[in-house]
Structures are given as structure tokens and as C-alpha cells.
Amino acid sequence: MRLYKFILFFFILNVLGSALIKAQNANAVFELDTNRILVGQQINGKLRFSIPSGYQSQWPSIPDTLNGIEYVAKGKIDTLKSNDQSILTREQKITLTAFDSGFYVITPFSFNYHKPGDTTTYSAETQAQLLTVNLIPVDTTKAIRDIKGPIEVGISWQEIAFYIGIGLVFIALALLIVYLLKKKKVAPTEFKEVIIKRPAHEIALEKLNALQDAKLWQQGNIKQYYTIISDTVREYISNRWNIDAMERTTDEIMHSSFIQQVSNETYNRLKSVLTISDLAKFAKYTPLASENEQTITESFTFVNETKEEKVEINTLPDKEQSA
């Protein structure tokens, strides 16, 4: 009988001692709603850490992504105490998911803590857990169907009002255009005198004759003499072929399109006149008396060879005809 009581007392003492020892230890737990999900599906987990009230602990840092697992949301850390205030429990809700099928290991969460009066750092970890992520099941017994087309949505009254407004604007613009066209008066006919445009060769020959009568080179005015020859020939080319020969160099004139219309002799004659004029104008060369006579003679010849006899007359109806 005494032996039985001794054994019972020892058992109760052992249970109480174990409970006391367990109460004095830290306990870390991570619980999942389930350990099997579909790709992209979210699950909730609860991370819990319990220590005696006098202990100091540090909450672990949870990354956004770890080993292919996405930690979508992390709730606030709640603090709970046991009824006798001896155990302090902190817990945090965590939402996680994975976007690829397979098996994923949720590595343990580690907690560091200190006991009162002890500088040693202790640690407690949760157990590692395996998360299985499956693809969405496909029923291969059913036929493959096309993706549904876009759903047609009816026109709202706001859209109808918008289109009506646009139509009214176009109608108003059309009426305005018709009104302005009817109101517009016919502009009165302008009467001008008959304008007769002188042929280009007449103007050029007139200037060359005046230059010849002025006898500039005989008086030593060589530069002025060749300047007038060059300007007269260039002006003739501008009026005759409608190009801006006054602003072009001799080389550019000799490569103009009108050159294709003249003979080789005429081409060489024009090139000689312009080249010697350029040299004399810029004091790079003093021509001989025979060259002075030859240059103006070739200028006369070039104009006569390429002149156009047609006279352009611009006329307008007289007042009686327009009325």
C-alpha cells in the first residue's frame, strides 16, 4: 500500500515538474490553413511565439519572397497573456501564395530571446513545412472549346445624346456655309491697262549698245566695263529662261538646265564671256584691247543666237465686255 502511494506521488510530481519546465521554455509555432493549394491560390498562416512574461524576444523579419513563395500580406503583431499573466504570446497572421506548381519548403522562422539576468541569446524555431502547389485540373474527356467572344453592351443614353449633339453641330455648320455662300458678293472685276512684256533680247541688246557707245574700257574703266557686260548677260539669261542667274556663280550657270538647249559653240562663247568678266571684275586679270572688243562682240552674238522672238501680251477684258 505504501509502495502504491509512493509511485502515485512520484508520477504526479513528475507531471507537475514537466509542466513547469515546459511553461518556462519558449515555444514557436507556424500553423497553415492547409498545405495543398492551386497555382495562385492564397492561404493564411498564423505565426505564434510564446515565452514567460519576464523574457525579452525579437520578432523575425519576414521577406516578401522566399524560395518561390510569395508573402502577400502580413498582419499586425498581436500580444496575448495567459490568465495567470505568466506566459506572453505574440502572434501574426500571414497570407502567402505561389505562382508555379511544385513542392515548396517553408523554412523555419527563428526567434531570439533572453532570460532575465542572463546575457545569453537563446533561440527557438518553428518546424519546416512542405507546401504543395498544383495546377488547375483539366477534364481531358471534354472537347476543347473556343474562348468566348466579347460581350456586346448596349448603347447608353449618354452615348446617344453625344451622337445627337455631334449631328446637330454638323447641321449647324452646313447651314452656316450655305448662308455665307449666298451672302457672298461677286468681287468686282479689276481693269488694268494692257501690259506688253518686252523680249529679253531687246533689253540686253539695248544695254550692250549703250555700253559700246560709252567707251568705258578706252577710258581705263576696265572693271566697270566687264561688270556691266556680266550683269547684262546674266539678266538676259534670267529673263530668257526664267532662272535666277544673278545669284548664281559662273560654274552654276554653265551647269544649268538651259545649257542643254544651246550648241557647243554658243556654250563656249557664254563661258568665255562670263569667265573673263569674273577675272576682270575681281582684278585678277587685265584683258588686252582685242579681248575687250571680242568679249562684247561675243555677248552680242550669244544674245542673237538664243533670242526668242515671241512677245507675250497680257490683256484683260474691257469694261463693256465684263459687264
C-alpha positions in Angstrom: 0.0 0.0 0.0 2.8 2.4 0.8 4.6 1.5 -2.4 1.5 2.3 -4.4 1.2 5.7 -2.8 4.9 6.4 -3.4 4.6 5.6 -7.1 1.4 7.8 -7.4 3.2 10.7 -5.7 6.2 10.3 -7.9 4.1 10.3 -11.0 2.2 13.5 -10.0 5.4 15.2 -9.1 6.9 14.2 -12.5 3.9 15.6 -14.4 3.9 18.8 -12.5 7.6 19.2 -13.0 7.3 18.6 -16.7 4.6 21.1 -17.0 6.6 23.6 -15.0 9.7 23.1 -17.2 7.6 23.4 -20.4 6.0 26.6 -19.1 9.4 28.1 -18.6 10.6 27.3 -22.2 9.9 29.3 -25.4 7.6 27.8 -27.9 7.5 28.8 -31.7 4.7 27.6 -34.0 3.6 28.3 -37.6 0.2 26.9 -38.5 -1.2 26.8 -42.0 -4.9 26.5 -43.0 -3.8 23.9 -45.5 -0.6 22.7 -47.0 -2.1 22.0 -50.5 -3.3 24.8 -52.9 -3.7 25.5 -56.6 -1.4 27.9 -58.5 -2.1 31.5 -57.5 -4.4 30.5 -54.6 -3.8 32.2 -51.3 -3.7 30.6 -47.9 -3.4 32.0 -44.4 -0.8 31.1 -41.8 -0.5 32.1 -38.1 2.9 32.6 -36.7 2.9 32.3 -32.8 5.7 32.7 -30.2 5.2 32.1 -26.5 7.7 32.9 -23.7 7.5 33.5 -20.0 6.4 37.1 -19.2 9.9 38.2 -17.9 11.7 37.2 -21.1 12.7 39.6 -23.9 12.2 38.4 -27.5 12.8 39.7 -31.0 10.3 39.1 -33.8 11.8 37.7 -37.0 11.9 39.7 -40.3 9.7 38.2 -42.9 10.7 38.7 -46.6 8.3 39.4 -49.5 9.6 36.3 -51.4 11.4 33.3 -50.2 12.2 30.0 -52.1 9.4 30.7 -54.6 6.8 31.5 -52.0 5.2 35.0 -52.1 4.3 36.5 -48.8 1.3 38.6 -50.0 0.2 40.2 -46.7 1.5 40.5 -43.1 -0.9 41.4 -40.4 -0.1 43.3 -37.2 1.5 41.5 -34.3 -1.0 40.9 -31.5 0.1 40.3 -27.9 -1.8 37.9 -25.6 -1.2 36.9 -22.0 -2.2 33.8 -20.1 -4.8 34.0 -17.4 -2.2 34.0 -14.7 -0.1 36.5 -16.6 2.9 34.1 -16.6 3.0 33.4 -20.3 3.3 36.1 -23.0 2.2 35.1 -26.5 2.6 37.1 -29.7 1.1 36.1 -33.0 0.9 37.4 -36.6 -1.3 36.5 -39.5 0.5 35.9 -42.8 -1.1 35.4 -46.2 1.1 33.6 -48.8 0.8 32.1 -52.3 2.9 30.6 -55.1 2.6 31.1 -58.9 4.2 27.9 -60.1 3.3 24.3 -59.5 5.6 22.1 -57.4 6.7 21.4 -53.8 7.9 24.3 -51.7 9.6 24.2 -48.3 8.5 26.8 -45.8 11.8 27.3 -43.9 11.6 27.6 -40.1 11.0 31.1 -38.5 13.7 31.7 -35.9 13.0 33.8 -32.7 15.8 35.1 -30.4 15.1 35.7 -26.8 16.9 36.5 -23.5 16.1 35.3 -20.0 16.1 37.7 -17.0 19.6 38.3 -15.7 21.2 36.2 -18.4 23.1 37.8 -21.4 23.0 34.5 -23.3 21.0 34.7 -26.6 18.6 31.7 -26.9 16.6 30.8 -30.0 13.5 28.9 -30.9 12.4 27.8 -34.3 9.2 26.7 -36.0 9.1 23.5 -37.8 9.7 23.4 -41.5 6.6 22.7 -43.6 6.0 21.4 -47.1 3.6 23.3 -49.3 2.2 21.5 -52.4 1.1 23.7 -55.3 -1.0 22.0 -58.0 -2.1 23.2 -61.5 -5.8 23.7 -62.2 -7.2 20.3 -63.1 -8.3 19.9 -66.7 -11.0 17.5 -67.7 -9.5 15.8 -70.8 -12.7 13.9 -71.5 -14.4 17.0 -72.7 -13.9 18.7 -76.1 -11.8 21.8 -76.4 -13.9 24.9 -76.9 -13.0 28.3 -78.3 -12.7 31.3 -75.9 -15.9 33.2 -75.6 -16.2 36.3 -77.7 -16.6 39.8 -76.4 -19.9 40.6 -74.8 -21.9 43.2 -76.6 -23.0 46.1 -74.5 -26.0 48.2 -75.4 -25.7 52.0 -76.1 -26.4 54.1 -73.1 -28.4 57.3 -73.2 -25.3 59.4 -72.6 -23.8 58.0 -75.8 -27.0 58.6 -77.7 -27.0 62.2 -76.5 -23.4 62.6 -77.6 -24.0 61.4 -81.1 -27.1 63.6 -81.4 -25.0 66.6 -80.3 -22.4 65.9 -83.0 -25.1 65.6 -85.6 -26.6 69.0 -84.6 -23.1 70.6 -84.8 -22.6 69.3 -88.4 -26.0 70.5 -89.4 -25.4 74.0 -88.0 -22.0 74.2 -89.8 -23.6 73.2 -93.1 -26.3 75.8 -92.7 -23.7 78.5 -91.9 -21.7 77.6 -95.0 -24.8 77.8 -97.2 -25.7 81.2 -95.7 -22.2 82.6 -96.2 -22.1 81.4 -99.8 -25.4 83.1 -100.6 -24.4 86.3 -98.9 -21.0 86.5 -100.6 -21.0 89.0 -103.3 -19.1 88.7 -106.6 -15.9 90.7 -106.4 -15.8 93.5 -109.0 -13.6 92.9 -112.0 -10.3 94.8 -111.9 -9.4 96.6 -115.1 -5.8 97.1 -115.9 -4.0 98.6 -118.8 -2.6 96.3 -121.4 0.8 95.2 -120.3 3.3 94.3 -123.0 6.4 92.5 -121.8 9.5 93.3 -123.8 11.5 90.4 -125.1 14.6 89.7 -123.1 16.9 90.0 -126.1 15.7 93.6 -126.8 16.6 94.7 -123.3 20.0 93.0 -123.4 21.0 94.4 -126.9 19.9 97.9 -125.8 22.2 97.8 -122.8 25.1 96.3 -124.8 24.8 99.1 -127.4 24.8 101.7 -124.7 27.9 100.1 -123.2 29.6 100.1 -126.5 28.8 103.8 -127.1 30.1 104.7 -123.6 33.7 103.6 -124.4 34.5 102.7 -120.8 37.5 100.4 -121.4 39.0 103.0 -123.7 38.9 105.4 -120.7 40.5 102.8 -118.4 37.4 101.7 -116.6 38.0 98.1 -117.2 36.3 96.7 -114.1 33.1 98.7 -114.7 33.1 97.7 -118.3 33.2 94.0 -117.5 30.7 94.3 -114.6 28.1 95.8 -117.0 28.8 93.0 -119.6 28.4 90.3 -116.9 25.2 91.8 -115.4 23.6 92.3 -118.8 24.3 88.7 -119.9 23.1 87.3 -116.5 19.9 89.4 -116.6 19.3 88.2 -120.2 19.6 84.6 -119.1 17.2 85.2 -116.1 14.5 86.8 -118.3 15.0 84.4 -121.2 15.0 81.1 -119.3 13.4 82.2 -116.0 16.2 81.3 -113.7 18.0 83.4 -111.1 21.3 83.8 -112.9 22.2 87.0 -111.0 22.7 85.0 -107.8 24.5 82.1 -109.3 28.2 81.6 -109.9 29.6 81.1 -113.4 30.1 77.4 -112.8 26.5 77.0 -111.6 25.2 78.9 -114.7 27.2 76.6 -117.0 25.6 73.6 -115.3 22.0 74.9 -115.5 19.4 73.0 -117.5 19.0 75.7 -120.2 22.6 75.0 -121.4 21.3 71.7 -122.9 19.3 73.8 -125.4 22.3 75.6 -126.9 25.0 74.5 -129.3 28.6 73.8 -128.3 29.8 77.0 -129.9 27.2 79.0 -128.0 28.2 77.2 -124.8 31.9 78.1 -125.3 31.0 81.7 -126.2 29.0 82.2 -123.0 31.6 80.5 -120.8 34.3 82.8 -122.3 32.3 86.0 -121.7 31.5 85.1 -118.1 34.9 83.8 -117.2 36.9 86.8 -118.5 34.3 89.1 -116.9 34.9 87.4 -113.5 38.6 87.8 -113.8 38.5 91.4 -114.8 35.9 92.3 -112.1 37.9 90.9 -109.3 41.2 92.5 -110.5 42.8 89.1 -111.2 43.4 89.8 -114.9 43.8 92.9 -117.1 42.5 92.0 -120.6 44.0 93.2 -123.8 42.3 95.7 -126.1 41.5 92.9 -128.5 39.9 90.9 -125.7 37.8 93.8 -124.7 36.4 94.1 -128.2 36.0 90.3 -128.6 34.0 90.0 -125.3 31.3 92.5 -126.2 31.1 91.0 -129.7 30.6 87.5 -128.3 27.9 88.9 -125.9 26.0 90.4 -128.9 26.3 87.1 -130.7 25.2 85.0 -127.7 22.0 87.1 -127.3 21.2 87.0 -131.0 21.8 83.2 -131.2 19.5 82.4 -128.3 16.8 85.2 -128.6 13.1 84.4 -128.6 11.0 86.5 -131.0 7.7 85.7 -129.3 6.1 88.7 -127.5 3.9 87.9 -124.5 0.9 90.2 -124.2 -1.2 90.1 -121.0 -4.7 91.5 -121.6 -7.9 91.7 -119.6 -11.5 92.1 -120.8 -12.6 95.7 -121.2 -15.4 97.2 -119.0 -18.1 96.7 -121.7 -17.2 93.0 -122.2 -17.2 92.2 -118.5 -20.5 94.0 -118.0 
